[in-house]
């Protein structure tokens, strides 16, 4: 098994992140806010307050649609459903 140096590891991680983009399962903050039908400011407040699951790789944070759906069903924010 070959060990990867930092550059090869970073390239590998980026390729995995890029591979997830075509299905649009992973969303950035603006896309996540639009998906939930709220402003980016509200989404950022909710992510802190309700600890919405996210993934961060190399300072790039994304939210999975299925996690957002689960949050929506679990929290059922009054006035938004």
N, C-alpha and C positions, 0 to 999 in steps of 0.2 A: 504494500500500500504506500503510495507516494504522499508525502506531506506537502501541503500547499503553502507557498509563501503568501504574504499579506496581499500583494497585487492579484495573484491568481484567486485567492479566496474572495476578495472584493468583486472581481469579475464574475465569479461563480454566483455569488449572492445577487448581484445585479441581474444576471441572466434569469434567475428564478423569479425575481420581482417582475421583470419585463414579461415573462411567460404568463403571469397571472392577469395581465392587462387585457388581452383580447376578449375574455368572457365578461369583463366589466364586473366581476365579483368583488374586487377590491376597489374602494372609493377613497378619494381624498376628502378633506374636511368640507369643501364647498359642494362636492358631489353628494356627500353623505347628508348634508343639510337639505339640499334639493330633494333627495330621495325621501327624507322624512317630512318635507314640506315646511321647514322652518328656516329662519335666517342662520347665517354662519355664526353670528354672535350667540344665538340661542343654542345651537348645536355645541359650540365650545363650552358653554355653561353646563349643558347637560352631560357632556363627556366627563367633566370634572365631578359634578354633583352625583351622577348616577354610575360613574365608572364604567362607561361603555367600553367593551373589549376592543382593543386595537393591536396592531402589529407595527413595530418600528424597526427599520433596518437602515443603518447609516443615516440617521436623522430624518428619514422619510416615514411618515406615519400614514397608515391606511386602515380602513374599517371594512370588514366583510359584510356584504349585504345580509347574509343569514344571521349574523350577530346583531345587525340593526333591526331586523325583523323580530328577533327574539326579545330585544330590548323593548321594542314597541309593544309587543304583546304582554310582556312582563310588567312594564311600568304603566301602560294605558293612561298616558298623560291626559287629564281631564281637559276637555275643550279642543283636543286635537284629534280625537277619534270619532 
